[in-house]
Amino acid sequence: MKTKSLLLLLSSVFLLTTVSCKKKKDEDDEKQLKPTQEQKGFAINYTGTWCGACGSWGAPLIHQYAEDAPNGAVICVHLSSYTSDPMENSALSQSFEIDRTTGGYVPSFWIGDVNDNSNSAMTSLLNQPVPECGVDYSYEIKNGKMTVKTKVKFFDDGQGEYYLSVLVLEDGIPGGSSAPSNYQQNGTNDPNFTHDFVLRASADQNRAYGHVIATDPSSGDVIDGDYTIDLDGSWNDVYAVCIVWRKDISNGRPYYKYVNALKRKN
C-alpha cells in the first residue's frame, strides 16, 4: 500500500510539474511578443507565370518594396488567365480582389490603400503618421501544421471594427528555365528566377481580410490570438505574416483600410 501511494504521489507531482511548465512556457512566449507603433509596410502584387510584364518589371519591383520594408507584409497573389498558374489560390485571390481590384490587368500593385507601382510607393507609406496599433507574433511548424501566436496592441483609441489576417507565404519556388514548364516565369531570362512572397493559405480559410478582433478599441487594449493552419506537404520555405485592417465602408474601396503589419521569418 505504501508503494502504491508513493507512486500515485509521484505521478501527481509529475503531472503538476508538466502542466505548470507548459503554462509558464506559454506565458513566456506571450511576454516575448511586443508590438510596436512603428509602421512596417504592406504591398500586394497581382501576378502570373503567363504574364511577361510580371517577369520583366513586376517581380523586380515587388522585391524592391520588400527591401524598402524588410519587416512588412509583401505578398504575391498569383492569378490564372488563358493558361493556369499552379500557385494560384483562387478563393483567397478572389477575396483580396473584391476589395483591392486588379483593374483588369497585371502586374497590379497595392501599397497600403493605394493602387500604385511607383518606385517610391513603399517609402511614402512608411513615412505616413504612425498607426494606432502594432502587431507581433511567433510561429512554429510541426507535423504539417503551422501554429501562430499573435498579439495586437493599441497605442491610441480606435474607431470601428478592426480585423486581423494571419497568412502563410512561400519563398524560393523555382521559376527559371530549369523549373517545371508550368512554373517558368514569362518575361525573364534569369535561369535562377524564384517566385517569392507567394500567398498560400489563411488562418481564416478563404478569407483574405481575416476576422474581427476589436470594436472601438481604447488605447492600451491588447488582443491575443492562437491559430493553427494546415500546410501542404509540397510547400517548403513557408512563413507567416500578420496584417491589421480597419473596416470602413463610408469612404469608398478599399473598405478594409490598411493599418499595420509584420513579417517574421524563422
GIPE-V330332 format. One record per backbone hydrogen bond with DSSP energy under -0.5 kcal/mol. NH is the residue of the N-H (numbers start at 0). CO is the residue of the C=O. E is the energy in kcal/mol with one decimal. If there is no record, write none. Layout:
# GIPE-V330332
[[NH,CO,E] [NH,CO,E]]
This chain:
# GIPE-V330332
[[4,0,-2.6] [5,1,-2.4] [6,2,-2.1] [7,3,-2.2] [8,4,-2.2] [9,5,-2.5] [10,6,-2.4] [11,7,-2.1] [12,8,-2.3] [13,9,-2.4] [14,10,-2.4] [15,11,-2.5] [16,12,-2.5] [17,13,-2.5] [18,14,-2.5] [19,15,-2.6] [20,16,-2.6] [21,17,-2.3] [22,18,-2.6] [23,19,-2.6] [24,20,-2.5] [25,21,-2.4] [26,22,-2.4] [27,23,-2.6] [28,24,-2.6] [29,25,-2.2] [30,26,-2.2] [31,27,-1.6] [32,28,-0.6] [32,29,-0.9] [33,31,-0.7] [42,72,-2.2] [43,109,-2.4] [44,74,-2.4] [45,107,-3.1] [46,44,-0.5] [46,76,-2.3] [50,47,-1.4] [51,49,-0.6] [54,50,-1.1] [54,185,-0.6] [55,51,-2.2] [56,52,-2.4] [57,52,-2.3] [58,53,-2.5] [60,56,-1.6] [61,57,-2.3] [62,58,-1.9] [63,59,-1.7] [64,60,-2.3] [65,61,-1.8] [66,62,-1.8] [67,63,-2.5] [68,64,-2.0] [69,66,-0.6] [71,68,-2.2] [72,40,-2.1] [73,71,-1.0] [74,42,-2.8] [74,72,-0.5] [75,196,-3.5] [76,44,-2.4] [76,74,-0.6] [77,75,-0.7] [78,46,-2.6] [80,82,-2.5] [85,181,-0.5] [87,84,-2.0] [88,77,-0.5] [89,87,-0.6] [92,88,-2.9] [93,89,-2.3] [94,90,-1.7] [95,91,-2.4] [96,92,-2.5] [97,93,-1.6] [98,94,-0.6] [98,95,-0.9] [99,95,-2.7] [100,98,-0.6] [104,101,-0.7] [106,45,-0.7] [107,45,-1.3] [109,43,-1.9] [110,113,-3.0] [111,41,-1.2] [111,109,-0.6] [113,110,-1.8] [115,108,-0.7] [115,113,-1.1] [120,117,-1.5] [123,119,-2.3] [124,120,-1.8] [125,121,-2.5] [126,122,-1.3] [127,124,-1.5] [130,36,-0.7] [133,152,-2.1] [135,150,-2.3] [137,148,-2.1] [139,146,-2.2] [141,139,-0.5] [141,144,-2.7] [144,141,-1.3] [145,228,-2.8] [146,139,-2.8] [146,144,-0.5] [147,226,-2.6] [148,137,-2.6] [149,224,-2.6] [150,135,-2.5] [151,222,-2.6] [152,133,-2.3] [153,220,-2.7] [154,131,-2.8] [154,152,-0.5] [155,131,-1.4] [157,216,-3.0] [160,246,-0.6] [161,213,-3.0] [162,244,-2.6] [163,210,-2.1] [164,242,-2.9] [166,164,-0.5] [166,240,-2.6] [167,200,-3.0] [168,238,-2.7] [169,197,-1.4] [170,236,-2.3] [172,194,-2.2] [173,171,-0.6] [174,192,-2.9] [175,192,-0.7] [177,190,-0.5] [178,175,-1.5] [182,179,-2.3] [183,179,-0.9] [183,180,-0.6] [184,174,-2.7] [185,48,-2.7] [187,184,-0.9] [190,188,-0.7] [192,189,-1.6] [194,172,-3.2] [195,193,-0.6] [197,169,-2.5] [198,75,-2.4] [199,167,-3.0] [200,167,-1.4] [202,165,-2.7] [204,201,-1.3] [206,203,-1.5] [207,205,-0.7] [209,206,-0.8] [210,163,-1.4] [212,161,-3.2] [213,161,-1.3] [215,159,-2.7] [219,153,-3.4] [220,217,-2.2] [222,151,-2.8] [224,149,-2.0] [226,147,-2.4] [228,145,-2.7] [230,143,-2.6] [234,231,-1.5] [236,170,-0.6] [237,235,-2.0] [238,168,-1.9] [240,166,-2.1] [241,261,-2.2] [242,164,-2.0] [243,259,-3.3] [244,162,-2.3] [245,256,-2.5] [246,160,-2.4] [247,254,-3.0] [256,245,-2.6] [256,254,-1.3] [258,243,-2.4] [259,243,-1.1] [261,241,-2.0] [262,70,-1.7] [263,239,-1.0]]
